Amino acid sequence: SRVPVTAAAGKQNPGASGNGFVPAVAGGASPDPAAVVAPSTASSGTLPAKPKRVTLRASSGGDSAGLESTPPSRAVVKIGGGQIAPPNFSGHYQRVRLERGGKAEIKVEFPRDETSHDVLVRAIHGGKINGGENYAVFDLGRGQKEIAFTFESGGEAGISEVILRRGTTEEVLQFWAPTDQPQYDPPALSVGS
């Protein structure tokens, strides 16, 4: 006989076969390894009455060894008479409000950089770097850990992004030009003057 799988019991886990199942656990905790069962090979949404047991093992170095909490770069954005240092979350800076056609002076520091890679700065979704094209390349030579440039947003409302690329590392500065319907605009940091 087969036991039906219900949404109340847990949630689907799209694994390699697309039909895995992980039981729900109160409080978002990890499931008990003894409670995890192998997925059924049938796509009917049911599990075998006598499922196979699967053993879960913690990865080695369970204390997140080697991970650092400091972001790879820090940015300061100056708009008008004010400035702000938007938080960096896994390579994406928090969105900053910048009026249509507005200019921002940006300084980015790479405190832990030991690679001396060039930095490609590219504006996507409109905008110019240093008043010219939508990109510029900056030399991050030995001992130099900072670049500075201006970003001019395009004339359209909505998102503008500036990509910072060093070697294989990419980070994104996000800007928001308010729309004509501000009640629908996403949250964005404002630079006080």
Buried (B, 14 or more C-beta within 10 A) or exposed (E): EEBEBEEEEBEBEEEEEEBBBBBEEEEEEEEEEEEBBEBBEEEEEBBBEEBEEEEEEEEEEEEEEEEEEEBBBBBBBBBEEEBBBBEBEEEBBBBBBBBBEBBBBBBBBBEEBEEBBBBBBBBEBBBBBBEEEBBBEBEBEEEEBBBEBBBBBBEBBBBBBBBBBBEEBEBBBBBBBBBEEEEEBEEBBEBEE
